[in-house]
Amino acid sequence: MSAEKKTLESRLLRGAHKTLTGLSPAIESILAAIVGLLIGAILMYIWGYDPWRAYIALFKGAYGGGYEWASSLARATPLILTAMTFSICLRSGMFNIGAEGQLMIGATASILVAYMALPTPLGQIVGLILAGTAGALWSLVPAALRLMRGVSEVISTIMFNWIGRWFVLWLTIFILRDPARAEKTVSIPVAARFPVMVRGTDLSYSIFVSIAFALVLYFILWHTTVGYEVRAAGLNPTAARYGGIRNKRTMFLSFILGGIAAGLAGATITMGLPPTYAIFGGALMPQLTNVGFDGMAVAMVGRNHPIGIIFAAVFFGGLNAGGRVMQFYGSNPVPLEIVRVVMGAIVLAMAIPELIRIIPAVKKQGTELFGLFKRLRKKNAPKEEEA
């Protein structure tokens, strides 16, 4: 590598490994978790609940035994993938908030294997391909709007979340509904389901899909030229362009990989989450709702690193699993509302260091949105005066 290229790489990756305290990211995350737990304990004490007993219930419900571990890992499975959707785009300098819609589209596409008589493991493979392809295709329009017309991906992905939700709801009610049970779609056939790993739990072998995708993405980002270009374009677009990196190509690739990840997350729910192996209709669609948005929090806690995201998702899944136990443990259980406040305090404290690190990117997006609203206001001003 020439001296000029080494200098350019140093410029591009300067600050990539900086942390808020100067400590390693792992140690800083542990300290942030302790701070979050202390804040949660103070809040519970103020409202008259025993923090010690509550946290014992939380961690027993999350990691107290085989069943509890299985429950935490099952909840972590789709979160790993939706966190990767946000992380890969953030690495390239964009905010893809469309994991929610891409997940729903991917989950719906995986239902199509119910209409195919496929043996194992062909059923699982086809279902994953359908889900990943559908998620990637759903991300193409926001990507094209960003790269070709300069439309903010924050606005377009949020809009596509809602379009995807109502489109999936229409499909589940009118096209893919189960003739015997109108409240859900047809179920994934047994041959296309991921087997349950621990009997009596909802943990299936689909967790290996999430882990494998995270490891593949880690290899791409940190051990290939393409991955270097993606990270460089996100850290310093001007320097990356000077070095011959095509920023638009890296952004497009990030959107595609993110869409695939979200689509696969939907497949892990429909193909790997017992007992229904289907999508329930109704405006809420409970097993799909908020998985994409929770993935953003997991990405922040995991420092937008594939390996960190795996551990963050397991921790987040443990909070969800153990939070239920807090509501029923002891003589003075913690109500659901307080549980959510405590969980929010813990997650926020752990996410703050990464949020501060990406403030320049957040500021850039805010400036773009403010400029867009300002232009729209000027454009509509003459019409208001005429009226």
One Martini backbone bead per residue (centre of mass of N, CA, C, O) as a GRO file, in nm:
protein
  387
    1MET     BB    1   0.095   0.036   0.024
    2SER     BB    2   0.082   0.351  -0.014
    3ALA     BB    3   0.129   0.648   0.142
    4GLU     BB    4  -0.126   0.787   0.031
    5LYS     BB    5  -0.328   0.560   0.108
    6LYS     BB    6  -0.268   0.559   0.410
    7THR     BB    7  -0.354   0.851   0.460
    8LEU     BB    8  -0.645   0.817   0.362
    9GLU     BB    9  -0.729   0.596   0.562
   10SER     BB   10  -0.677   0.765   0.814
   11ARG     BB   11  -0.891   0.981   0.747
   12LEU     BB   12  -1.141   0.798   0.717
   13LEU     BB   13  -1.093   0.634   1.014
   14ARG     BB   14  -1.112   0.868   1.186
   15GLY     BB   15  -1.298   0.791   1.478
   16ALA     BB   16  -1.415   0.495   1.460
   17HIS     BB   17  -1.288   0.412   1.771
   18LYS     BB   18  -1.422   0.614   1.934
   19THR     BB   19  -1.503   0.726   2.260
   20LEU     BB   20  -1.636   0.900   2.516
   21THR     BB   21  -1.403   0.793   2.745
   22GLY     BB   22  -1.160   0.609   2.598
   23LEU     BB   23  -1.263   0.343   2.609
   24SER     BB   24  -1.372   0.059   2.544
   25PRO     BB   25  -1.670  -0.037   2.419
   26ALA     BB   26  -1.728  -0.265   2.624
   27ILE     BB   27  -1.676  -0.107   2.887
   28GLU     BB   28  -1.868   0.127   2.827
   29SER     BB   29  -2.126  -0.049   2.812
   30ILE     BB   30  -2.113  -0.154   3.103
   31LEU     BB   31  -2.126   0.121   3.240
   32ALA     BB   32  -2.397   0.205   3.110
   33ALA     BB   33  -2.560  -0.027   3.234
   34ILE     BB   34  -2.514   0.054   3.529
   35VAL     BB   35  -2.642   0.330   3.507
   36GLY     BB   36  -2.921   0.228   3.416
   37LEU     BB   37  -2.977   0.055   3.669
   38LEU     BB   38  -2.961   0.290   3.871
   39ILE     BB   39  -3.189   0.457   3.752
   40GLY     BB   40  -3.405   0.237   3.782
   41ALA     BB   41  -3.378   0.208   4.090
   42ILE     BB   42  -3.458   0.497   4.163
   43LEU     BB   43  -3.739   0.492   4.036
   44MET     BB   44  -3.851   0.256   4.204
   45TYR     BB   45  -3.802   0.381   4.483
   46ILE     BB   46  -3.981   0.633   4.447
   47TRP     BB   47  -4.246   0.432   4.387
   48GLY     BB   48  -4.213   0.184   4.610
   49TYR     BB   49  -3.990  -0.021   4.507
   50ASP     BB   50  -3.786  -0.306   4.493
   51PRO     BB   51  -3.497  -0.324   4.319
   52TRP     BB   52  -3.369  -0.592   4.399
   53ARG     BB   53  -3.612  -0.779   4.340
   54ALA     BB   54  -3.660  -0.685   4.051
   55TYR     BB   55  -3.379  -0.773   3.934
   56ILE     BB   56  -3.401  -1.065   4.006
   57ALA     BB   57  -3.646  -1.114   3.827
   58LEU     BB   58  -3.523  -1.022   3.561
   59PHE     BB   59  -3.273  -1.228   3.551
   60LYS     BB   60  -3.434  -1.483   3.593
   61GLY     BB   61  -3.629  -1.441   3.342
   62ALA     BB   62  -3.373  -1.435   3.137
   63TYR     BB   63  -3.116  -1.636   3.295
   64GLY     BB   64  -3.221  -1.878   3.508
   65GLY     BB   65  -3.246  -2.081   3.252
   66GLY     BB   66  -3.324  -2.260   2.981
   67TYR     BB   67  -3.597  -2.127   2.925
   68GLU     BB   68  -3.501  -1.832   2.956
   69TRP     BB   69  -3.287  -1.836   2.738
   70ALA     BB   70  -3.473  -1.916   2.506
   71SER     BB   71  -3.656  -1.666   2.524
   72SER     BB   72  -3.434  -1.455   2.471
   73LEU     BB   73  -3.331  -1.569   2.196
   74ALA     BB   74  -3.601  -1.552   2.044
   75ARG     BB   75  -3.615  -1.233   2.068
   76ALA     BB   76  -3.329  -1.184   1.926
   77THR     BB   77  -3.343  -1.288   1.635
   78PRO     BB   78  -3.480  -1.040   1.477
   79LEU     BB   79  -3.305  -0.808   1.602
   80ILE     BB   80  -3.040  -0.859   1.461
   81LEU     BB   81  -3.148  -0.789   1.172
   82THR     BB   82  -3.275  -0.504   1.218
   83ALA     BB   83  -3.009  -0.384   1.319
   84MET     BB   84  -2.854  -0.426   1.052
   85THR     BB   85  -3.023  -0.238   0.880
   86PHE     BB   86  -2.934   0.021   1.029
   87SER     BB   87  -2.620  -0.015   1.041
   88ILE     BB   88  -2.531  -0.035   0.741
   89CYS     BB   89  -2.641   0.250   0.666
   90LEU     BB   90  -2.485   0.414   0.877
   91ARG     BB   91  -2.203   0.335   0.769
   92SER     BB   92  -2.286   0.498   0.485
   93GLY     BB   93  -2.463   0.768   0.588
   94MET     BB   94  -2.753   0.647   0.666
   95PHE     BB   95  -3.122   0.644   0.740
   96ASN     BB   96  -3.276   0.338   0.801
   97ILE     BB   97  -3.633   0.324   0.897
   98GLY     BB   98  -3.751   0.052   0.719
   99ALA     BB   99  -3.763  -0.227   0.875
  100GLU     BB  100  -4.061  -0.264   0.931
  101GLY     BB  101  -4.164  -0.289   0.635
  102GLN     BB  102  -3.958  -0.503   0.534
  103LEU     BB  103  -4.042  -0.722   0.733
  104MET     BB  104  -4.340  -0.751   0.644
  105ILE     BB  105  -4.281  -0.827   0.352
  106GLY     BB  106  -4.104  -1.076   0.414
  107ALA     BB  107  -4.314  -1.234   0.577
  108THR     BB  108  -4.523  -1.253   0.346
  109ALA     BB  109  -4.341  -1.400   0.139
  110SER     BB  110  -4.297  -1.661   0.314
  111ILE     BB  111  -4.598  -1.764   0.293
  112LEU     BB  112  -4.579  -1.885  -0.003
  113VAL     BB  113  -4.482  -2.178   0.085
  114ALA     BB  114  -4.775  -2.284   0.145
  115TYR     BB  115  -4.815  -2.324  -0.189
  116MET     BB  116  -4.577  -2.537  -0.153
  117ALA     BB  117  -4.434  -2.863  -0.220
  118LEU     BB  118  -4.178  -2.876   0.004
  119PRO     BB  119  -3.901  -2.998   0.120
  120THR     BB  120  -3.665  -3.078   0.334
  121PRO     BB  121  -3.485  -2.771   0.308
  122LEU     BB  122  -3.626  -2.618   0.071
  123GLY     BB  123  -3.840  -2.453   0.221
  124GLN     BB  124  -3.647  -2.270   0.383
  125ILE     BB  125  -3.486  -2.155   0.145
  126VAL     BB  126  -3.721  -2.028  -0.012
  127GLY     BB  127  -3.830  -1.850   0.216
  128LEU     BB  128  -3.570  -1.680   0.249
  129ILE     BB  129  -3.552  -1.576  -0.040
  130LEU     BB  130  -3.823  -1.433  -0.050
  131ALA     BB  131  -3.778  -1.243   0.191
  132GLY     BB  132  -3.511  -1.106   0.103
  133THR     BB  133  -3.613  -1.002  -0.171
  134ALA     BB  134  -3.853  -0.834  -0.070
  135GLY     BB  135  -3.691  -0.644   0.116
  136ALA     BB  136  -3.506  -0.531  -0.108
  137LEU     BB  137  -3.728  -0.420  -0.295
  138TRP     BB  138  -3.854  -0.224  -0.078
  139SER     BB  139  -3.572  -0.052  -0.068
  140LEU     BB  140  -3.540   0.073  -0.358
  141VAL     BB  141  -3.706   0.334  -0.361
  142PRO     BB  142  -3.560   0.497  -0.139
  143ALA     BB  143  -3.286   0.471  -0.277
  144ALA     BB  144  -3.361   0.612  -0.544
  145LEU     BB  145  -3.460   0.879  -0.422
  146ARG     BB  146  -3.186   0.951  -0.300
  147LEU     BB  147  -2.986   0.915  -0.557
  148MET     BB  148  -3.175   1.072  -0.785
  149ARG     BB  149  -3.345   1.312  -0.592
  150GLY     BB  150  -3.265   1.367  -0.278
  151VAL     BB  151  -3.437   1.211  -0.086
  152SER     BB  152  -3.511   1.155   0.222
  153GLU     BB  153  -3.483   0.853   0.391
  154VAL     BB  154  -3.653   0.915   0.636
  155ILE     BB  155  -3.920   0.976   0.493
  156SER     BB  156  -3.946   0.731   0.294
  157THR     BB  157  -3.928   0.498   0.505
  158ILE     BB  158  -4.168   0.582   0.676
  159MET     BB  159  -4.375   0.565   0.451
  160PHE     BB  160  -4.313   0.260   0.382
  161ASN     BB  161  -4.411   0.148   0.646
  162TRP     BB  162  -4.713   0.216   0.601
  163ILE     BB  163  -4.752   0.085   0.331
  164GLY     BB  164  -4.669  -0.199   0.423
  165ARG     BB  165  -4.876  -0.244   0.645
  166TRP     BB  166  -5.140  -0.213   0.468
  167PHE     BB  167  -5.064  -0.421   0.256
  168VAL     BB  168  -5.039  -0.664   0.449
  169LEU     BB  169  -5.322  -0.647   0.565
  170TRP     BB  170  -5.467  -0.698   0.299
  171LEU     BB  171  -5.340  -0.976   0.242
  172THR     BB  172  -5.432  -1.121   0.510
  173ILE     BB  173  -5.748  -1.076   0.458
  174PHE     BB  174  -5.783  -1.139   0.120
  175ILE     BB  175  -5.547  -1.357   0.029
  176LEU     BB  176  -5.388  -1.525   0.291
  177ARG     BB  177  -5.611  -1.650   0.431
  178ASP     BB  178  -5.756  -1.863   0.651
  179PRO     BB  179  -6.036  -2.052   0.611
  180ALA     BB  180  -6.048  -2.148   0.924
  181ARG     BB  181  -5.883  -1.861   1.006
  182ALA     BB  182  -5.941  -1.524   0.962
  183GLU     BB  183  -5.708  -1.394   1.165
  184LYS     BB  184  -5.515  -1.545   0.955
  185THR     BB  185  -5.293  -1.695   0.789
  186VAL     BB  186  -5.146  -1.917   0.648
  187SER     BB  187  -4.947  -2.176   0.728
  188ILE     BB  188  -4.657  -2.303   0.765
  189PRO     BB  189  -4.525  -2.571   0.676
  190VAL     BB  190  -4.346  -2.813   0.827
  191ALA     BB  191  -4.113  -2.832   0.605
  192ALA     BB  192  -4.062  -2.493   0.644
  193ARG     BB  193  -3.978  -2.516   0.928
  194PHE     BB  194  -3.820  -2.437   1.220
  195PRO     BB  195  -3.699  -2.610   1.453
  196VAL     BB  196  -3.708  -2.677   1.776
  197MET     BB  197  -3.463  -2.674   2.021
  198VAL     BB  198  -3.655  -2.637   2.281
  199ARG     BB  199  -3.869  -2.790   2.448
  200GLY     BB  200  -4.135  -2.561   2.527
  201THR     BB  201  -4.034  -2.346   2.329
  202ASP     BB  202  -3.955  -2.059   2.091
  203LEU     BB  203  -3.684  -2.186   2.005
  204SER     BB  204  -3.508  -2.182   1.701
  205TYR     BB  205  -3.295  -2.231   1.420
  206SER     BB  206  -3.319  -1.927   1.321
  207ILE     BB  207  -3.080  -1.805   1.483
  208PHE     BB  208  -2.859  -1.891   1.270
  209VAL     BB  209  -2.939  -1.686   1.058
  210SER     BB  210  -2.868  -1.431   1.216
  211ILE     BB  211  -2.574  -1.497   1.287
  212ALA     BB  212  -2.471  -1.551   0.999
  213PHE     BB  213  -2.536  -1.271   0.883
  214ALA     BB  214  -2.360  -1.109   1.081
  215LEU     BB  215  -2.091  -1.247   1.003
  216VAL     BB  216  -2.094  -1.178   0.704
  217LEU     BB  217  -2.107  -0.870   0.746
  218TYR     BB  218  -1.846  -0.849   0.899
  219PHE     BB  219  -1.666  -0.950   0.671
  220ILE     BB  220  -1.743  -0.736   0.462
  221LEU     BB  221  -1.671  -0.474   0.630
  222TRP     BB  222  -1.360  -0.584   0.747
  223HIS     BB  223  -1.256  -0.793   0.476
  224THR     BB  224  -1.332  -0.588   0.240
  225THR     BB  225  -1.345  -0.351   0.000
  226VAL     BB  226  -1.643  -0.285   0.014
  227GLY     BB  227  -1.654  -0.236   0.321
  228TYR     BB  228  -1.453  -0.005   0.325
  229GLU     BB  229  -1.620   0.183   0.143
  230VAL     BB  230  -1.866   0.204   0.323
  231ARG     BB  231  -1.723   0.324   0.574
  232ALA     BB  232  -1.585   0.563   0.433
  233ALA     BB  233  -1.844   0.704   0.323
  234GLY     BB  234  -1.960   0.755   0.613
  235LEU     BB  235  -1.719   0.916   0.748
  236ASN     BB  236  -1.601   1.047   0.447
  237PRO     BB  237  -1.717   1.142   0.151
  238THR     BB  238  -1.497   1.330   0.035
  239ALA     BB  239  -1.250   1.144   0.072
  240ALA     BB  240  -1.371   0.904  -0.079
  241ARG     BB  241  -1.399   1.048  -0.353
  242TYR     BB  242  -1.096   1.114  -0.377
  243GLY     BB  243  -1.028   0.788  -0.363
  244GLY     BB  244  -1.259   0.654  -0.575
  245ILE     BB  245  -1.529   0.637  -0.433
  246ARG     BB  246  -1.860   0.523  -0.483
  247ASN     BB  247  -2.114   0.636  -0.298
  248LYS     BB  248  -2.372   0.535  -0.440
  249ARG     BB  249  -2.299   0.236  -0.437
  250THR     BB  250  -2.278   0.201  -0.128
  251MET     BB  251  -2.566   0.290  -0.063
  252PHE     BB  252  -2.715   0.080  -0.231
  253LEU     BB  253  -2.592  -0.170  -0.094
  254SER     BB  254  -2.696  -0.105   0.192
  255PHE     BB  255  -2.996  -0.122   0.127
  256ILE     BB  256  -3.000  -0.414   0.030
  257LEU     BB  257  -2.885  -0.549   0.285
  258GLY     BB  258  -3.102  -0.434   0.475
  259GLY     BB  259  -3.347  -0.563   0.332
  260ILE     BB  260  -3.260  -0.854   0.369
  261ALA     BB  261  -3.251  -0.855   0.677
  262ALA     BB  262  -3.551  -0.780   0.725
  263GLY     BB  263  -3.675  -1.013   0.567
  264LEU     BB  264  -3.547  -1.237   0.743
  265ALA     BB  265  -3.684  -1.152   1.003
  266GLY     BB  266  -3.968  -1.226   0.907
  267ALA     BB  267  -3.903  -1.532   0.862
  268THR     BB  268  -3.827  -1.603   1.161
  269ILE     BB  269  -4.123  -1.563   1.252
  270THR     BB  270  -4.298  -1.744   1.054
  271MET     BB  271  -4.080  -2.005   1.055
  272GLY     BB  272  -3.978  -1.983   1.395
  273LEU     BB  273  -4.266  -1.913   1.551
  274PRO     BB  274  -4.438  -2.037   1.780
  275PRO     BB  275  -4.746  -2.193   1.689
  276THR     BB  276  -4.853  -2.066   1.401
  277TYR     BB  277  -4.688  -1.977   1.146
  278ALA     BB  278  -4.800  -1.669   1.118
  279ILE     BB  279  -5.019  -1.399   1.035
  280PHE     BB  280  -5.180  -1.169   1.212
  281GLY     BB  281  -5.429  -0.981   1.198
  282GLY     BB  282  -5.491  -0.670   1.211
  283ALA     BB  283  -5.358  -0.362   1.290
  284LEU     BB  284  -5.119  -0.477   1.479
  285MET     BB  285  -4.950  -0.725   1.436
  286PRO     BB  286  -4.779  -0.825   1.699
  287GLN     BB  287  -4.526  -1.004   1.584
  288LEU     BB  288  -4.421  -0.735   1.403
  289THR     BB  289  -4.443  -0.504   1.581
  290ASN     BB  290  -4.146  -0.308   1.651
  291VAL     BB  291  -3.897  -0.471   1.552
  292GLY     BB  292  -3.761  -0.250   1.383
  293PHE     BB  293  -3.732  -0.030   1.606
  294ASP     BB  294  -3.578  -0.204   1.813
  295GLY     BB  295  -3.327  -0.241   1.629
  296MET     BB  296  -3.215   0.044   1.667
  297ALA     BB  297  -3.146   0.011   1.967
  298VAL     BB  298  -2.958  -0.230   1.931
  299ALA     BB  299  -2.752  -0.085   1.752
  300MET     BB  300  -2.667   0.124   1.962
  301VAL     BB  301  -2.578  -0.075   2.184
  302GLY     BB  302  -2.385  -0.233   1.958
  303ARG     BB  303  -2.227  -0.004   1.790
  304ASN     BB  304  -2.273  -0.092   1.490
  305HIS     BB  305  -2.184  -0.399   1.540
  306PRO     BB  306  -2.230  -0.720   1.469
  307ILE     BB  307  -2.127  -0.839   1.739
  308GLY     BB  308  -2.263  -0.637   1.931
  309ILE     BB  309  -2.555  -0.697   1.835
  310ILE     BB  310  -2.583  -0.981   1.942
  311PHE     BB  311  -2.553  -0.906   2.245
  312ALA     BB  312  -2.772  -0.686   2.251
  313ALA     BB  313  -3.010  -0.872   2.171
  314VAL     BB  314  -2.990  -1.061   2.413
  315PHE     BB  315  -3.035  -0.838   2.620
  316PHE     BB  316  -3.306  -0.736   2.507
  317GLY     BB  317  -3.451  -1.011   2.527
  318GLY     BB  318  -3.415  -1.027   2.836
  319LEU     BB  319  -3.583  -0.782   2.907
  320ASN     BB  320  -3.849  -0.888   2.786
  321ALA     BB  321  -3.861  -1.154   2.951
  322GLY     BB  322  -3.806  -1.033   3.246
  323GLY     BB  323  -4.033  -0.815   3.258
  324ARG     BB  324  -4.267  -1.011   3.316
  325VAL     BB  325  -4.168  -1.109   3.600
  326MET     BB  326  -4.179  -0.833   3.752
  327GLN     BB  327  -4.508  -0.838   3.762
  328PHE     BB  328  -4.502  -1.128   3.969
  329TYR     BB  329  -4.290  -1.062   4.187
  330GLY     BB  330  -4.379  -1.097   4.483
  331SER     BB  331  -4.558  -0.872   4.699
  332ASN     BB  332  -4.435  -0.613   4.502
  333PRO     BB  333  -4.499  -0.568   4.207
  334VAL     BB  334  -4.419  -0.446   3.893
  335PRO     BB  335  -4.556  -0.260   3.679
  336LEU     BB  336  -4.560  -0.222   3.345
  337GLU     BB  337  -4.494   0.083   3.330
  338ILE     BB  338  -4.232   0.066   3.504
  339VAL     BB  339  -4.085  -0.141   3.336
  340ARG     BB  340  -4.061   0.040   3.083
  341VAL     BB  341  -3.904   0.267   3.214
  342VAL     BB  342  -3.659   0.099   3.299
  343MET     BB  343  -3.585  -0.012   3.020
  344GLY     BB  344  -3.547   0.267   2.891
  345ALA     BB  345  -3.313   0.359   3.074
  346ILE     BB  346  -3.114   0.138   3.000
  347VAL     BB  347  -3.106   0.175   2.692
  348LEU     BB  348  -3.035   0.476   2.685
  349ALA     BB  349  -2.766   0.459   2.840
  350MET     BB  350  -2.634   0.258   2.625
  351ALA     BB  351  -2.685   0.457   2.365
  352ILE     BB  352  -2.546   0.735   2.409
  353PRO     BB  353  -2.254   0.698   2.307
  354GLU     BB  354  -2.343   0.645   2.007
  355LEU     BB  355  -2.510   0.899   1.964
  356ILE     BB  356  -2.274   1.097   2.001
  357ARG     BB  357  -2.095   0.982   1.768
  358ILE     BB  358  -2.350   1.045   1.545
  359ILE     BB  359  -2.419   1.351   1.541
  360PRO     BB  360  -2.327   1.447   1.259
  361ALA     BB  361  -2.539   1.275   1.106
  362VAL     BB  362  -2.787   1.393   1.247
  363LYS     BB  363  -2.736   1.686   1.165
  364LYS     BB  364  -2.753   1.640   0.862
  365GLN     BB  365  -3.045   1.538   0.856
  366GLY     BB  366  -3.172   1.788   0.991
  367THR     BB  367  -3.086   1.991   0.774
  368GLU     BB  368  -3.237   1.860   0.538
  369LEU     BB  369  -3.522   1.874   0.660
  370PHE     BB  370  -3.529   2.178   0.707
  371GLY     BB  371  -3.486   2.255   0.409
  372LEU     BB  372  -3.739   2.117   0.301
  373PHE     BB  373  -3.953   2.272   0.470
  374LYS     BB  374  -3.866   2.552   0.371
  375ARG     BB  375  -3.930   2.508   0.069
  376LEU     BB  376  -4.228   2.435   0.106
  377ARG     BB  377  -4.311   2.701   0.238
  378LYS     BB  378  -4.234   2.888   0.000
  379LYS     BB  379  -4.413   2.744  -0.214
  380ASN     BB  380  -4.694   2.794  -0.038
  381ALA     BB  381  -4.716   3.101   0.011
  382PRO     BB  382  -4.863   3.211  -0.248
  383LYS     BB  383  -5.123   3.042  -0.208
  384GLU     BB  384  -5.204   3.169   0.066
  385GLU     BB  385  -5.229   3.463  -0.041
  386GLU     BB  386  -5.453   3.406  -0.252
  387ALA     BB  387  -5.658   3.290  -0.031
   0.00000   0.00000   0.00000
